[in-house]
Amino acid sequence: MSTDNKKKNVSRLVSIVIPCYNEEDGIPYLVLHVKGVKQMLAEEGYDCEFILVNDGSTDKTLKFLEIGFQDIDGVRIISYEKNKGFGGALRSGLEQVKGDLVVTIDADSNYDHFEIPEIIKCLSDDYDVITASPWHPGGAKSNFPIHRFIFSVSLSRLYSMLLGSKIPNISTYSSGFRVYRRAVIDSVKFEANDFLATAEILIRTLKAGYRVKEYPTVVYQRKFGQSKLKTFKTIRSHLGFMLKLWREKE
């Protein structure tokens, strides 16, 4: 194969990273969605790889992942015994990507996996990251827990105030559903091991001068299992990060 053909194939490869923690009830649903997304992306001319990160699950998540995806090409399962947290699992997956386009999305059903081809289409030459945004004027929520809605919206407003007018205003900082150009993943680092990671990587991306566009979407109440987000612990993490950002401005 010529060098030009190799470059062409790599540029059409989409890496999709999905952290999983105690998601045994939702794995059959995830399997069906991965199959569907693979087909949809193939019709758009993309190859894709799925990197599923079993984040030290204590249920049968790993077993169900291995059984459910054993005959599906392009799926890699990363697993470790000790739980690293959402941010740690996300980092582990991102370190393994091969494609020039990188999608991150939760394993649960908060966001529709079938929207992956649509969010990729939004990544025009004018942008480096497209982030799903239910709090965008064109977005919405469906049976989403009210306390999490208030928490996420409040955080987004605080971050916008803290970052100031020099950074483009973002409606939703806490969404884990995004598509990045590979250059962003390679150059922007984040430290958080918990759910703070989604806000941290986006803010670091904005501060680095990369161009970010919001993709209005709907966030749903999860269909399977329970949310792993610990509200008060996550609030403390965000407040600590805000203090760090404030000090960086001095």
VOPAMI-123183 format. One record per residue: x, y, z of N, C-alpha, C in turn; residue in three letters. Coordinates in steps of 0.05 Angstrom, whole numbers, plus 5000, padded with zeros to 4 digits. Example, Ala and Ser with C-alpha at 12.3 -4.5 7.8 and 13.67 -1.06 7.14 Angstrom:
2
526448865156524649105156526449345156ALA;525749555142527349795143525850015157SER;
***
This chain:
250
501749765000500050005000501850255000MET;501050444984502750694982502350855007SER;504251045011504151225034501651395033THR;500951495009498551665005496051515014ASP;495851255006493451105013493251055043ASN;495651015056495650975085494651225099LYS;495651455090494751705102491751745098LYS;490751675075487951715069486251535088LYS;487151285092485651105109485651195138ASN;487951295148488151385175486351625180VAL;486251805160484552045163481651975163SER;480851745154478051665154477451475177ARG;479351445195478951265218477951425242LEU;475751345253474651465277475051285301VAL;476251395322476651245346474451335366SER;473051135377470751195395471451075422ILE;471751245443472551165470470051165488VAL;469650935501467250905518468150785545ILE;468350945566468850845593466450685604PRO;466950465618464750295628465350225658CYS;463450285675463750205703461050105713TYR;461049845720458549715730456149775712ASN;456549695687454449745667453249485656GLU;453249265672452449005662449649005650GLU;447749155662445049155652444849285625ASP;446649465619446449615594448149515571GLY;449749305577451649215556450149105531ILE;448048955533446648865509445649105492PRO;444749315505443949555491446349685478TYR;448649695491451049815480451949655456LEU;451849395457452649225434451049285409VAL;448349315413446649375390447349655378LEU;447949845396448650115387451350125373HIS;453249975383455849965370455649855342VAL;454149635339453649525313452349725294LYS;450349865304448950065287450750295279GLY;452350395298454150615292456250535272VAL;457350295275459350195256458150195227LYS;455650105224454450095198453950385188GLN;452950555205452450835197454950975188MET;457150935203459751065195460850945170LEU;460550685166461450555142460050675117ALA;457450725120455950845098456851135092GLU;458151265112459251535108462151525098GLU;463251275095465951245085468051235106GLY;467251195132469151185154469650895163TYR;472150845170472750615187472550705216ASP;472150515234472050605262473150385280CYS;474150475303475050295324473650385350GLU;472750195365471550245391473450155413PHE;474050335432475750265454474050275479ILE;473350045490471650015513473349975538LEU;473150155557474850145581473250045605VAL;473849795613472549695637474049805661ASN;472849985675474150135697473849995724ASP;475049755726474949615752472149545761GLY;470449475743467649405750467549175770SER;465649195788465348985808463048795802THR;461648845780459448675771460448505747ASP;458648435729459448265707459848415681LYS;460548675684461048845660463148725641THR;465348645652467548535635466648285621LEU;465348105635464447855623462547915600LYS;460648095605458648155585459848305561PHE;461948475566463348605544464748395527LEU;466048205539467548005524465747825508GLU;463447755520461547585505460147745483ILE;459247985490457648145471459248235447GLY;461848285450463448405428465448205416PHE;465247955424467247755415467347715385GLN;465147765371465047715342464847985326ASP;465348205340465148465326467948575321ILE;468648615296471248725289471549015298ASP;473949095303474549375309473849455338GLY;473449265356472949325384475249225401VAL;476349405417478349335436477349385464ARG;477849195482477049215510479449255527ILE;479549475541481749525561480449475588ILE;481749325605480649265632482749265653SER;482049365676483749345700482049305725TYR;483349195745481849105769481049345787GLU;482749545789482249765808480849995793LYS;478750095804477250315793478950575793ASN;479250695769480850935767479051185767LYS;476451155764474651385762474251445732GLY;472051595727471351655699473751785684PHE;474951985696477152125683479551945678GLY;480151765697482351585693481751385671GLY;479251285669478551105648478551245621ALA;477651495620477651645595480551685586LEU;482351755604485151795597486351535586ARG;485751305599486851055589485950995561SER;483451055555482351005528483651195508GLY;483851445515485051645496487951585489LEU;489351465508492151395503492451175482GLU;490251035476490350815457489250875429GLN;488251115425486851175399488851175376VAL;487851095353489451095328488351285307LYS;485851355309484551525288485251815290GLY;484751965269485152255269482752395280ASP;480452255282478152365295477552195319LEU;476952325342476652175367473952255379VAL;472252065383469652105396469751995424VAL;468652145443468252045470465252045476THR;464251835490461451825497461151625520ILE;459151675536458651495559457551225550ASP;457951025567456850765561453850755566ALA;452850925585450050915591448451055569ASP;445851095574444051195553443451485556SER;445151645570444651925573444652075546ASN;446451985528446652095501446151865481TYR;445051935458444351745438446851675421ASP;447851435423450151355408449751385378HIS;447251365369446651385340447051675330PHE;447651865348448252135339451152175332GLU;452851965337455651995331456252085303ILE;454951965282455552055255454752355251PRO;452652445265451752715262453752915274GLU;454752845298456653035311459253045295ILE;460052825283462452825266462053005242ILE;459653005230459153175207459453475214LYS;459053545239459253825248462153915249CYS;464053735248466853805252468053905225LEU;467354145218468354265193471154365198SER;472354475176475154575178475354805197ASP;473154935204473255165221473455095251ASP;473254845258473254765286475054525291TYR;475854505317477554285326476154095344ASP;474054185357472454025375469454095372VAL;467753885372464953925373463953795399ILE;462653945416461753835442458753845443THR;457553615450454653595453453653775476ALA;451453915471450554115491447554115494SER;446553975514443653985519442754245530PRO;444554405542443654665553443854895532TRP;444754825508444655015486441755085480HIS;441155325470438355395464436955195446PRO;438455055430437254855412437254575424GLY;438354545448438354285461435954245479GLY;435954015494433753955511434553725530ALA;432853675550433153455568430553295568LYS;430753025572428452855573428552685598SER;426852745617426752605643429452605658ASN;431052805652433652825665433252925693PHE;434652805713434352885741434753185745PRO;432853305759432853595762435353695777ILE;436253535797438553625813441053625796HIS;441253435777443653435759443453655739ARG;441053715730440653945711441554205724PHE;440654255749441354505763444354515767ILE;445454285775448354265780449954335756PHE;449254205733450754245708450554525697SER;448054635697447654905687449155105704VAL;449055075730450355255749453355255744SER;454455015741457354985736458155135710LEU;456555095690457255215664457255515666SER;455355635680455255925683457656025699ARG;458355875720460655955736463255945720LEU;463555735704465955715688466055945667TYR;463856005655463756225635464556485648SER;463556535672464256785686467156795693MET;468256565702471056545710472956585687LEU;472256465664474056465641474056745627LEU;471756885629471657155618471057165589GLY;470957405578470157455551472157365530SER;474657325538476657245518476356955509LYS;474856795525474356515519471456495509ILE;470956365486468256335476466356215496PRO;463956325498462056225518460955955510ASN;460955765529459955495525457555445543ILE;455455325533453055285549453355045567SER;454854835559455054585574457954495575THR;459054495599461854405603462054115612TYR;459854005621459953735634459253505616SER;458753555590458053345572460553175565SER;460152915565462352735558462152645529GLY;460252745514459852675486461052885468PHE;463252815455464753015439466152875416ARG;466953025396468852935376471153135375VAL;473553025376476053185376477753115351TYR;479253315342481353255323483653125340ARG;485152955327487252805342489352995354ARG;489853215340491853405350491053515378ALA;488453545383487553645409488153425430VAL;487553185424487952965443490952935450ILE;492652965430495452935433496753165449ASP;495553405448496853635460495553735486SER;493053685490491553785514491453565535VAL;492553615558492653425580490753505602LYS;489653305616487953365639488753185662PHE;488353285686489253135710487052995725GLU;484653085723482452975739481952675733ALA;481352525754480752245751477752195755ASN;476252405762473352365766471852505744ASP;469252575749467652695728468352985722PHE;470153105738471253365731472653365704LEU;473553135696475253105672473853225647ALA;471253195645469853295621470053605619THR;469753735641470054035641473054105638ALA;474753975652477654045651478754035623GLU;478253815609479353785582478253995563ILE;475654065566474554265549475654535554LEU;475954605580477054865587480054885579ILE;481554675583484354675574484454705543ARG;482654585529482554605500481954895492THR;480055025505479355295498481655485505LEU;482955445528485155625536487555585518LYS;487755355505490055305486489455425459ALA;487155535455486555675430485155505409GLY;484455265416483055095397480155195394TYR;479055145371476355245364474255035371ARG;472255125387470254935397467455035388VAL;465854845379463154905371461254715387LYS;458954815395457054645409455054515389GLU;454354275396452454125380449954085397TYR;447754225391445354195408444253905407PRO;443753805430442753525432440853495455THR;439853255459438053185481439553005500VAL;439453065526440552885546438252735559VAL;438552475562436352305573437052195600TYR;435052125615435451975639436351695631GLN;438351595645439451335637437351115640ARG;437450925621435550705620436350465638LYS;438950445643439950205657441750285680PHE;441650145702443450185725443050455738GLY;445050535753444950785768447250965761GLN;446851225763448951425758451251385778SER;453651405768456051375785457051645796LYS;455651865787456552125795455752185824LEU;457752245841457252325869457252625870LYS;454852735873454453025869456253195887THR;456253145913457753325931460753295927PHE;461653055921464553005916465353145890LYS;463553135870464153265845464153565847THR;462253675864462253965868464854055880ILE;465953905899468553975912470753975891ARG;470653775873472753765852472554015834SER;470154085826469854315809470754575822HIS;469954605848470754845862473854865865LEU;475054635870478054635871479254705844GLY;478054615822479154675796478654975790PHE;476355075798475855365793477955535808MET;478555455832480655605847483355585833LEU;483955355822486455325807486455515782LYS;484155525768483955705745484255995753LEU;483056065775483256345785486156415791TRP;487656225803490456275809492156295784ARG;491356155764492856165739492556435725GLU;490356575731489956835719491657055732LYS;492657005757494057205772496957235761GLU;
***
